[in-house]
Structures are given as structure tokens and as C-alpha cells.
Amino acid sequence: MLSKSLATLSLSLILIGNASGIEVYVQPLDGKAIQFDVKPSDEIDALKTKIENSQSIEIDDQLLYFENQLLDNFKTFNDYKIVDGSTVLLFATTPEDSDGDNWENETEDLFDSSREDPFSAPKHQIKIRLSEPGKVIVMFPGEKGSFYSLERSRNLVGWFAPRILLIGNGKTFQFSQSISDGTFFWRARKI
């Protein structure tokens, strides 16, 4: 009977020890994962407070996702089955980027992406619009940190790059071209 009591006591100690705290990794979109100690019974808001204190990102500007699910501030880690060693994704929002995915809202709207879903990205395509009589604007989305070459051709065989290297920043690249220079085919290549 004594050994059964000791076994129960040992099991209780193990469960209490595991319930006291877990390590959760927070992965920003650009940057290294940061480790935080939390309790499984803590609300998500407690983690957001720790992130605000260490990374200076206000709580209201943080969107946290676990397994592609947006975490509610007032639910607990237990509610989401977040365990020791789990990674939570951090998206920091701004007025220009409401889902924190490093794409400006305007670019997401223009290139068929959702400004509310950080897992959707603008389609890589070129759009051409008339800007004024005799001019067109050539546009395409530039992913933050990616390199591009915008090229034009009269015959789809020889390509010329008026601008050699472009570095994306989550906005729409826009280039004005005179129609009087002739008709061109355009392509944007990710380098």
C-alpha cells in the first residue's frame, strides 16, 4: 500500500512540474525566434505583454498564429494545445499593413490578395494601366527583400532591362512608359 502511495505522489509531482511552465518560441516574420516562459493556464494576452516588453511591439499591433489559427487574447495556451517547445508566429501590423505580412494593403488589393490573411500573398503578375494620354504604367508586386529585374521586349526574343536591379519592399513597383516609344511586352523576373 505504501508503494502505491509513493507512485501516486511521484506522478503528482511530475504533473505539477510540467504544469508550472513551458517554453514557447515566438517567430517574427523576419528575424530569429524568441523564447518565452509561460504557463499553460496563462492567457495569450500574457505572452503579448512579454513580447511588448522585450520587442517594443504594442499588444494591439500583434497578431499571433499557431498552426495557421489566429490566437484569441483571452484564451489560454491549453485551449490551443500549445505545449513545451511550440512555435507561435508573430505578425506585427501597421496602418499600411493590417495583417502584418509585410505587404502593403494597397498592393494586396491590387494583386488579388487578402489584407486580413497573412498567409495569402499577392499574385506575381504584371498589370498595365493607362495613366494619361500617351503613357502607360507598368506595375507588379515586390516581395520584401526579394530582387527583381523588370524587362521589356518588342518580339519576346530579345529582352532589355531599363532598370537592372529592384529590391522589393512589400509595395507595388510602378514604372511609367511612353506609348510613343512603341509597343512592348513586359516581364518581371525574380532573381
C-alpha positions in Angstrom: 0.0 0.0 0.0 2.9 2.3 0.8 4.5 1.9 -2.7 1.2 2.7 -4.4 1.0 6.0 -2.4 4.6 6.8 -3.4 3.8 6.1 -7.0 0.8 8.4 -6.9 2.8 11.1 -5.2 5.6 10.8 -7.8 3.1 11.1 -10.6 1.5 14.1 -9.0 4.9 15.8 -8.7 5.6 15.2 -12.4 2.3 16.6 -13.4 2.7 19.7 -11.2 6.2 20.2 -12.5 5.1 20.1 -16.2 2.1 22.4 -15.5 4.3 25.1 -13.9 5.8 26.4 -17.1 6.5 25.8 -20.7 8.9 27.3 -23.2 7.2 28.9 -26.3 9.1 30.2 -29.3 7.8 33.3 -31.0 8.8 33.5 -34.6 8.6 37.0 -36.2 8.2 37.2 -39.9 11.7 38.5 -40.4 14.0 37.6 -37.6 15.1 34.9 -35.1 12.7 33.1 -32.9 12.5 34.4 -29.4 11.9 32.1 -26.4 9.4 33.0 -23.6 8.4 31.1 -20.5 4.7 30.9 -19.9 2.2 28.7 -18.0 -0.2 26.5 -19.9 -3.0 28.2 -18.0 -1.8 31.7 -19.0 -3.9 33.7 -21.5 -2.4 34.6 -24.8 -2.5 38.2 -23.7 0.2 37.4 -21.1 2.6 36.4 -23.9 1.7 39.5 -25.9 2.7 41.6 -22.9 6.0 39.9 -22.7 6.6 40.5 -26.4 5.7 44.2 -26.0 8.2 44.5 -23.1 11.0 42.8 -25.0 10.4 43.8 -28.6 8.6 47.1 -28.3 5.6 45.9 -30.4 2.4 47.1 -28.9 -0.1 44.5 -27.9 -2.7 45.8 -30.3 -0.2 45.6 -33.2 0.5 41.9 -32.6 -1.2 39.0 -34.4 -0.2 35.6 -33.1 -0.9 32.4 -35.0 -0.4 28.8 -34.1 -0.9 26.2 -36.8 -2.4 28.9 -39.0 -5.1 29.8 -36.4 -5.3 33.3 -35.0 -4.9 33.2 -31.3 -7.6 35.0 -29.2 -6.1 37.2 -26.4 -8.4 35.7 -23.7 -7.9 32.0 -24.4 -5.1 30.0 -22.8 -2.2 28.0 -24.2 -4.1 24.9 -23.0 -7.1 25.9 -25.1 -4.9 25.8 -28.3 -3.0 22.7 -27.1 0.3 24.7 -27.2 2.9 22.7 -25.4 6.5 23.0 -24.4 8.7 23.8 -27.4 5.8 25.0 -29.7 6.4 27.9 -32.1 3.9 30.7 -32.4 4.1 33.0 -35.5 4.2 36.8 -34.8 2.8 39.3 -37.4 3.3 42.9 -36.5 0.6 45.2 -38.0 0.8 48.8 -39.2 -1.9 51.1 -40.6 -0.5 50.3 -44.1 -0.3 46.6 -43.5 -3.3 45.4 -41.5 -2.3 41.7 -41.4 1.4 42.2 -40.7 2.6 40.1 -43.6 5.0 42.8 -45.0 2.7 43.6 -47.9 1.0 47.0 -48.1 -2.8 46.8 -48.1 -2.9 48.7 -51.4 -0.7 46.1 -53.1 -2.7 43.2 -51.7 -5.9 44.8 -53.0 -4.4 45.5 -56.5 -2.9 42.0 -56.9 -5.7 39.8 -55.6 -4.6 39.0 -52.0 -6.4 39.4 -48.7 -5.3 42.2 -46.4 -6.8 40.3 -43.5 -5.0 37.0 -44.1 -1.2 37.0 -43.5 -0.9 33.6 -45.3 -2.2 35.0 -48.6 0.3 36.8 -50.9 -0.2 39.0 -53.9 -0.1 37.1 -57.2 3.2 37.7 -59.1 1.9 39.3 -62.2 2.3 42.5 -64.2 -0.6 44.9 -64.7 -0.5 47.7 -67.2 -2.8 50.8 -66.9 -3.1 54.0 -68.9 -2.0 56.8 -66.7 -2.6 59.7 -69.1 -2.8 60.2 -72.9 0.4 58.7 -74.4 1.6 57.0 -71.2 1.1 53.6 -69.5 2.1 52.5 -66.0 3.7 49.0 -65.7 3.1 47.6 -62.2 4.0 44.4 -60.2 4.2 43.4 -56.5 7.7 43.3 -54.9 8.1 40.9 -52.0 10.1 42.4 -49.2 13.8 41.5 -49.5 13.5 39.9 -53.0 15.4 41.0 -56.0 13.7 41.7 -59.4 14.6 42.7 -62.9 11.8 44.4 -65.0 12.4 43.7 -68.6 10.8 44.6 -71.9 10.8 43.2 -75.4 9.4 44.1 -78.8 9.4 40.4 -80.1 9.5 38.2 -77.0 13.0 37.1 -78.0 15.4 39.8 -77.0 14.8 41.4 -73.6 16.1 44.7 -72.3 16.1 45.7 -68.6 15.7 49.5 -68.3 16.2 49.1 -64.6 18.7 46.3 -63.8 18.0 45.5 -60.1 15.0 46.2 -58.0 14.7 45.3 -54.3 11.1 44.6 -53.1 9.7 46.2 -50.0 6.1 44.9 -49.9 4.8 47.7 -52.2 3.8 47.9 -55.8 6.6 48.7 -58.3 5.3 51.3 -60.8 7.1 52.5 -63.9 5.8 55.0 -66.5 6.4 54.3 -70.1 5.6 56.5 -73.1 3.4 54.8 -75.7 5.2 56.8 -78.4 8.3 54.7 -77.8 6.4 51.8 -79.3 4.6 48.7 -78.1 6.5 46.4 -75.7 6.0 43.1 -73.9 6.9 43.2 -70.2 8.1 40.7 -67.7 9.3 40.9 -64.1 11.8 38.3 -63.2 12.6 37.4 -59.6 16.4 37.0 -59.4 
